[in-house]
Amino acid sequence: MAERNSRVTSWGVLVVALGASLWAVDAPIRKPLTDVLPATSIVFAEHLFLALYSLPMVIAARRVFSQLRLSGWLALLAIAWGGSGLATVLFTQAFKVGNPTTAILLQKLQPMIAVLLAALILKERLPRLYWPCFAVALVGAYLVSFGRQALEPFWRLPQDRVLTAVLAVSAAALWGGSTVFGRYLLHGISFPTLAAARFLFALPFLAALAAVQGVFTTTFEVGLAQEPVRLFILALVPGLLAMLIYYLGLSRTRASYATLAELSYPAAAVIVNWFALDARVDAVQVLGFVLLWSAITALTWIPSPRPAAEAQPVTT
C-alpha cells in the first residue's frame, strides 16, 4: 500500500479527466460512420488501424505471452473478443439505433457490473452497501434510458429506446467483465502491453464476425477506401490516445478521485453531442444520470473489503 500511495501525484486527477474528455469526440465521428457502414465494419477497420500500435508491442513482449498460463489466455481472449470486439460492436450499433448520448450515459453502469463480477469471478467481497447502491444505479439507468416516458407501461415504450438501452447495457456488461479480467492479467502484464494484446487478438474475432455477417469486403471497399481518415482518427484519438492518457493518470491517483474526474467524459459528451449531432437529453434523463453517478461515487468512497484470497500469478 505504501508503494501505491507513493505513486499518487497531484496531476493524476487532471490527466484522468483529460483522457476521459477525449472519449467525448467518439460520437461525432462514430455516429456519421454508422450511416454508411455496418457496426462490425467500423469496429473491424478501427482495429486494423490499432494493429499499427499493437503488433510491435506484442512482438516485443512475446516472452511474456509465451509464459501465460491457460487461465491467462482465457482471460485475454475474454477481454479481446468480449470487451474490445463484441462490446464495441454493440456500442456502435446503439449509436446507429438511438441517441448516442443515452448510450454514453448508460456506460456508467460499468463499474457496478465490474464490482459484481469481481465478487463472482475473483472472489472479492462486495462492499456492504453495494446492493442499495446497485438498486439506485438501476433506477438511474432506467430514467436515463427513457426520460420523460419512464412512467409509461413497458409495452408502450419506444422500441428504438428499448433497443438502445439493451445494446448499451450489454456493452457495459462486457466492458465490466473486461475490467475484472484485466485486473487479473495486470498481475503479470503491463497495461500498454495488455492494451496492445487486447486490440490485436480482437482482430480474428472481428474478421470472423464480419465474414459471417457478409460485410468483410465492405470494410475494405467502403470503409478503408472511402472513410480512411475518419476511421484512423476514431482509432487514434478516442481509442488509443485517450485510453493511454487515462490509464497514465489512473496509475497516479486514487480510484475515488478518478471516479470524480471521469465525470468529464459524460459532461463533455452531452455538450459535444448536443451541438455536433443535435442529440439532446431531457431533464428526467439528467436526473437519472445524477442518481447513477451518485450511486457509483458512494460505492467508490466506501472502504473496500479485503479480497477473499491472494491473486494467483498469471504467468509460469
Secondary structure as UniProt FT lines:
FT   HELIX           2..6
FT   TURN            10..11
FT   HELIX           12..22
FT   HELIX           23..25
FT   HELIX           26..33
FT   TURN            34..36
FT   HELIX           39..60
FT   HELIX           62..66
FT   HELIX           70..77
FT   HELIX           78..86
FT   HELIX           87..97
FT   HELIX           100..106
FT   HELIX           107..109
FT   HELIX           110..121
FT   TURN            128..129
FT   HELIX           130..146
FT   HELIX           147..151
FT   HELIX           154..156
FT   HELIX           159..185
FT   TURN            186..188
FT   HELIX           191..212
FT   TURN            213..214
FT   HELIX           216..218
FT   HELIX           219..224
FT   HELIX           225..226
FT   HELIX           228..234
FT   HELIX           235..241
FT   HELIX           242..250
FT   TURN            251..252
FT   HELIX           255..261
FT   TURN            262..263
FT   HELIX           264..277
FT   HELIX           283..301
//
